[in-house]
């Protein structure tokens, strides 16, 4: 099980990098520890953090004895009620979203439940390494199964894979440049050009980082 600081690092990293969270790391930690809304300075940040808290709680307390399945990722997305689309937890049935990346605008096809199952089955059959976890994250993120909140859902699902294998370290995304810029560049290349470099890059980044400091910056292992 992840401790409060690890969960804070995970949620702060995805909020800051994916959704422009303006709250400081310490304010985020205080809110997650106390649920005090006054710790957060804006309604938008509060809505985002309440969603991330609820989705993370679902992920942390999930029964992994039967592995990961579509209902698991739907359950994560369903908890993003305040900041995601009108139908959180429901798979898209239209090609109606566009994702802006550094490599261009990506228009994902309508998600295929069979393909999602293949991605999750491959994760279930893996050893649950950092590379396996990164692969699950980027595969689900590129598929964009839901109307919104897809990277958040994908990263929480990937951390579920780590929990399923008894790991006590979260996979986070970079919060500061130059690593954040490089991550976004490589993720765009994965979306647009099917370049898998981001998988090993993200696994290596997490192998070199021991969470975030009080300023929300990665703590690199000496």
C-alpha positions as CSV (number, residue, x, y, z in Angstrom):
1,X,0.0,0.0,0.0
2,X,1.2,3.5,-0.8
3,X,1.7,6.0,2.0
4,X,0.2,9.5,2.1
5,X,3.3,11.1,0.7
6,X,3.5,8.7,-2.2
7,X,-0.2,9.2,-3.0
8,X,0.3,12.9,-2.8
9,X,3.2,12.7,-5.2
10,X,1.2,10.6,-7.6
11,X,-1.8,12.9,-7.6
12,X,0.2,16.1,-7.6
13,X,2.3,15.0,-10.6
14,X,-0.7,14.0,-12.7
15,X,-2.7,17.1,-11.7
16,X,0.2,19.5,-12.3
17,X,1.4,17.9,-15.6
18,X,-1.9,16.8,-17.2
19,X,-4.4,19.4,-15.9
20,X,-2.5,22.5,-14.9
21,X,-3.0,22.2,-11.2
22,X,-1.9,25.4,-9.6
23,X,-2.0,24.3,-5.9
24,X,1.4,23.8,-4.3
25,X,2.6,20.4,-3.3
26,X,2.3,21.2,0.5
27,X,-1.3,22.5,0.0
28,X,-2.1,19.4,-1.9
29,X,-0.7,17.2,0.8
30,X,-2.6,19.1,3.5
31,X,-5.9,18.7,1.6
32,X,-5.4,15.0,1.0
33,X,-4.5,14.4,4.7
34,X,-7.3,16.5,6.2
35,X,-9.9,17.0,3.4
36,X,-9.9,20.7,4.4
37,X,-11.1,22.6,1.3
38,X,-9.6,25.8,2.6
39,X,-6.2,24.4,1.9
40,X,-6.8,24.8,-1.8
41,X,-7.0,28.3,-3.3
42,X,-9.3,27.9,-6.3
43,X,-12.5,26.0,-7.1
44,X,-11.0,24.5,-10.2
45,X,-8.1,23.0,-8.2
46,X,-10.4,21.8,-5.5
47,X,-12.7,20.0,-8.0
48,X,-9.6,18.4,-9.6
49,X,-8.1,17.2,-6.4
50,X,-11.4,15.9,-5.1
51,X,-11.7,13.9,-8.3
52,X,-8.2,12.6,-8.1
53,X,-8.6,11.7,-4.4
54,X,-11.8,9.7,-5.0
55,X,-10.4,7.9,-8.1
56,X,-7.2,7.1,-6.2
57,X,-9.1,5.7,-3.3
58,X,-11.0,3.4,-5.7
59,X,-7.6,2.3,-7.2
60,X,-6.0,1.8,-3.8
61,X,-8.8,-0.3,-2.3
62,X,-9.6,-2.4,-5.4
63,X,-9.6,-6.2,-5.2
64,X,-6.8,-7.2,-7.5
65,X,-7.2,-10.9,-7.0
66,X,-8.8,-11.2,-10.5
67,X,-6.4,-8.8,-12.2
68,X,-7.3,-5.7,-14.2
69,X,-10.3,-5.5,-16.4
70,X,-12.5,-3.0,-18.2
71,X,-14.7,-2.5,-15.2
72,X,-11.6,-1.4,-13.2
73,X,-10.7,1.4,-15.6
74,X,-14.3,2.4,-16.0
75,X,-14.6,2.6,-12.2
76,X,-11.5,4.9,-12.0
77,X,-12.9,7.2,-14.7
78,X,-16.4,7.1,-13.1
79,X,-14.9,8.9,-10.0
80,X,-13.8,11.9,-12.1
81,X,-17.3,13.3,-11.8
82,X,-16.4,17.0,-11.3
83,X,-13.8,17.6,-14.0
84,X,-14.4,14.9,-16.7
85,X,-17.0,14.6,-19.4
86,X,-20.7,14.4,-19.0
87,X,-20.6,10.6,-18.9
88,X,-17.7,9.6,-16.7
89,X,-17.0,5.8,-16.7
90,X,-18.7,5.3,-20.1
91,X,-16.7,4.3,-23.1
92,X,-16.8,6.7,-26.0
93,X,-19.0,5.7,-28.9
94,X,-18.0,8.5,-31.2
95,X,-14.7,9.8,-32.7
96,X,-15.4,13.2,-31.1
97,X,-12.3,14.2,-29.3
98,X,-8.9,15.6,-30.2
99,X,-5.7,15.6,-28.2
100,X,-3.1,18.3,-28.8
101,X,0.4,17.0,-28.6
102,X,3.8,18.5,-29.4
103,X,3.9,16.3,-32.5
104,X,0.5,17.5,-33.8
105,X,-3.2,17.0,-33.1
106,X,-4.2,13.4,-32.4
107,X,-7.7,12.2,-33.2
108,X,-8.2,8.8,-31.6
109,X,-10.6,6.3,-33.1
110,X,-13.6,5.0,-31.3
111,X,-12.3,2.7,-28.5
112,X,-12.5,-1.0,-29.1
113,X,-13.4,-3.0,-26.0
114,X,-11.6,-6.0,-27.5
115,X,-8.4,-4.0,-27.8
116,X,-8.7,-2.6,-24.3
117,X,-9.1,-6.2,-23.0
118,X,-5.9,-7.2,-24.9
119,X,-4.0,-4.4,-23.3
120,X,-5.2,-5.3,-19.9
121,X,-4.7,-9.0,-20.4
122,X,-1.1,-8.3,-21.5
123,X,-0.6,-6.3,-18.3
124,X,-2.1,-9.1,-16.2
125,X,0.3,-11.6,-17.7
126,X,3.4,-9.3,-17.2
127,X,5.8,-9.3,-14.3
128,X,4.5,-5.8,-13.3
129,X,7.9,-4.1,-13.8
130,X,8.3,-0.4,-14.3
131,X,8.5,-1.0,-18.0
132,X,5.2,-3.0,-18.0
133,X,3.6,-0.3,-15.9
134,X,4.7,2.5,-18.3
135,X,3.5,0.4,-21.3
136,X,0.1,0.0,-19.7
137,X,-0.1,3.8,-19.0
138,X,0.8,4.9,-22.5
139,X,-1.3,2.3,-24.2
140,X,-4.5,3.2,-22.4
141,X,-3.7,6.9,-22.7
142,X,-3.3,6.8,-26.5
143,X,-6.5,4.8,-26.8
144,X,-8.5,7.6,-25.1
145,X,-11.3,5.2,-24.0
146,X,-13.4,8.0,-22.3
147,X,-14.7,11.4,-23.1
148,X,-12.2,13.0,-20.7
149,X,-9.7,12.2,-17.9
150,X,-7.9,9.6,-20.0
151,X,-4.3,10.2,-18.9
152,X,-5.4,10.4,-15.3
153,X,-7.4,7.1,-15.6
154,X,-4.5,5.5,-17.4
155,X,-1.9,6.4,-14.8
156,X,-4.0,5.3,-11.9
157,X,-4.7,2.0,-13.7
158,X,-1.0,1.6,-14.3
159,X,-0.3,2.1,-10.6
160,X,-3.0,-0.5,-9.9
161,X,-0.7,-2.9,-11.8
162,X,2.1,-2.1,-9.3
163,X,-0.2,-2.6,-6.4
164,X,-1.3,-5.9,-7.8
165,X,2.3,-7.1,-7.7
166,X,2.9,-5.8,-4.1
167,X,5.0,-2.8,-5.1
168,X,5.2,0.0,-2.6
169,X,6.4,2.7,-5.0
170,X,4.1,4.8,-7.3
171,X,4.8,5.6,-10.9
172,X,4.6,9.4,-11.4
173,X,5.1,11.7,-14.3
174,X,7.6,14.5,-14.4
175,X,6.5,17.8,-12.9
176,X,9.4,20.1,-13.9
177,X,11.4,20.8,-17.0
178,X,13.5,19.6,-18.8
179,X,12.1,16.1,-17.9
180,X,8.4,17.3,-18.3
181,X,9.1,18.8,-21.7
182,X,10.8,15.6,-22.8
183,X,8.0,13.4,-21.5
184,X,5.4,15.4,-23.3
185,X,7.5,15.3,-26.5
186,X,7.9,11.6,-26.4
187,X,4.2,11.0,-25.5
188,X,3.3,13.0,-28.6
189,X,5.6,10.9,-30.7
190,X,3.9,7.8,-29.3
191,X,0.4,9.1,-30.1
192,X,1.3,10.4,-33.6
193,X,4.1,8.1,-34.8
194,X,3.8,4.9,-32.8
195,X,7.3,5.6,-31.4
196,X,7.5,3.6,-28.2
197,X,10.6,5.4,-26.8
198,X,8.4,7.0,-24.1
199,X,7.9,3.6,-22.4
200,X,11.5,3.0,-21.5
201,X,12.0,6.7,-20.8
202,X,9.3,6.8,-18.3
203,X,10.3,3.6,-16.6
204,X,13.9,4.9,-16.4
205,X,12.7,8.2,-15.0
206,X,10.8,6.5,-12.2
207,X,13.8,4.2,-11.5
208,X,15.9,7.4,-10.9
209,X,13.3,9.2,-8.7
210,X,12.3,8.8,-5.1
211,X,9.1,10.8,-5.0
212,X,8.7,14.6,-4.9
213,X,10.1,17.1,-2.5
214,X,8.0,19.8,-0.6
215,X,8.1,22.0,-3.7
216,X,6.7,19.3,-6.0
217,X,10.1,18.6,-7.7
218,X,11.4,15.1,-8.3
219,X,14.0,13.8,-5.8
220,X,16.6,12.1,-7.9
221,X,18.4,9.2,-6.4
222,X,22.1,9.9,-6.0
